[in-house]
Amino acid sequence: MANWRFRLKNLAVGAACLAITEAGRELYRPWVYSQGIHDWGIADTLGNSFGTLTAVFIIVGLVGKDASTDYRLIALIAGGLAIYELLQGPMGGAIDPQDIVASLVAGVVCVFVYRALNRHPVSFKREPAP
């Protein structure tokens, strides 16, 4: 079972990313739009980029194993969010390629942040049971 420090670190990163996501949606995005600033799509994809970071670190903080196998969980979450974006079309919404790319790029960022935070080597192999 993962220790409380592992859970607290990952939940803290998830909470910080949630705060950034919501601040970006409520403050940054309207400001960029009102000023007519071209920010290369950052305002449009904040929900997917920081939202992916939020989802990954909150879920890892709750159910992660504090092991290198958590990288599979990260890939599953980021990939699932990208697939969710793809399914917007058949569900009556619009498919936004920028949101799909933002989710996948954020998934890669999650791997690096998780590695730096928890010092687990990147491995998608199953670890032997203790």
C-alpha positions in Angstrom: 0.0 0.0 0.0 1.3 3.4 -0.9 2.3 5.7 1.9 0.5 8.9 2.9 3.3 11.1 1.6 3.0 9.6 -1.9 -0.8 10.2 -1.9 -0.4 13.7 -0.4 2.2 14.8 -3.0 0.2 13.6 -6.0 -3.1 15.0 -4.6 -1.4 18.4 -4.0 -0.2 18.5 -7.6 -3.7 17.5 -8.8 -5.3 20.3 -6.6 -2.8 22.9 -7.9 -3.6 21.9 -11.5 -7.3 22.1 -10.8 -6.8 25.6 -9.4 -4.8 26.6 -12.6 -7.5 25.0 -14.8 -10.3 26.9 -13.2 -8.4 30.2 -13.0 -7.5 29.8 -16.7 -11.1 29.2 -17.7 -12.5 32.1 -15.5 -9.7 34.7 -15.8 -7.2 34.0 -18.5 -9.5 32.8 -21.3 -11.9 35.8 -21.1 -9.0 38.2 -20.9 -7.2 36.7 -23.9 -10.5 36.8 -25.9 -11.3 40.4 -24.9 -7.9 41.6 -25.8 -7.8 39.8 -29.1 -4.5 38.2 -28.2 -3.3 35.2 -30.3 -1.9 32.8 -27.7 -1.4 29.8 -30.1 -4.5 28.1 -28.7 -3.5 28.0 -25.0 -6.7 29.6 -23.8 -8.7 27.2 -25.9 -7.0 24.1 -24.6 -6.5 24.9 -20.9 -9.3 22.6 -19.9 -7.7 19.7 -21.7 -4.1 20.3 -20.8 -4.3 21.2 -17.1 -7.5 19.1 -16.9 -5.5 16.0 -17.9 -2.8 16.9 -15.3 -5.6 17.3 -12.7 -7.3 14.0 -13.5 -4.0 12.1 -13.6 -2.6 13.3 -10.3 -5.9 13.1 -8.4 -6.5 9.6 -9.6 -2.9 8.5 -9.0 -3.1 10.1 -5.6 -6.2 8.1 -4.7 -5.4 4.7 -6.3 -1.8 4.8 -7.4 0.6 2.1 -6.1 3.7 4.3 -5.6 5.4 2.1 -8.2 6.6 2.4 -11.8 3.4 0.6 -12.9 1.6 3.9 -12.2 2.9 4.9 -15.7 0.4 2.6 -17.2 -2.4 4.3 -15.2 -1.1 7.7 -16.5 -1.2 6.5 -20.1 -4.7 5.0 -19.6 -6.1 8.2 -18.2 -4.5 10.5 -20.8 -5.4 8.2 -23.6 -9.0 7.9 -22.3 -9.4 11.6 -22.2 -8.1 11.9 -25.8 -10.6 9.2 -26.8 -13.4 11.0 -25.0 -12.6 14.1 -27.2 -12.8 11.9 -30.3 -16.2 10.6 -29.2 -17.5 14.2 -29.0 -18.4 14.0 -32.8 -20.6 10.9 -32.6 -22.2 12.3 -29.5 -23.4 15.5 -31.3 -20.5 17.8 -30.4 -17.5 19.0 -32.3 -14.2 17.2 -32.5 -11.4 19.6 -31.7 -8.0 18.3 -32.8 -6.3 20.8 -30.6 -8.0 19.4 -27.5 -6.9 15.9 -28.5 -3.3 16.9 -28.9 -3.5 18.9 -25.6 -4.6 15.8 -23.8 -1.9 13.6 -25.3 0.9 16.2 -24.7 -0.3 16.7 -21.1 -0.1 13.0 -20.7 3.6 13.1 -21.7 4.1 16.0 -19.3 2.4 13.9 -16.5 5.0 11.2 -17.0 7.9 13.7 -16.5 6.2 15.4 -13.5 5.4 12.0 -11.9 9.0 10.9 -12.5 10.4 14.0 -10.9 7.9 13.9 -8.0 8.1 10.2 -7.1 11.5 9.2 -8.6 10.3 6.0 -10.2 12.0 4.9 -13.4 9.8 4.9 -16.5 8.6 1.4 -17.0 5.4 -0.1 -18.5 6.4 -3.6 -17.5 4.5 -5.4 -14.8 6.5 -5.6 -11.5 6.7 -8.9 -9.7 4.5 -9.2 -6.6 6.4 -8.8 -3.3 
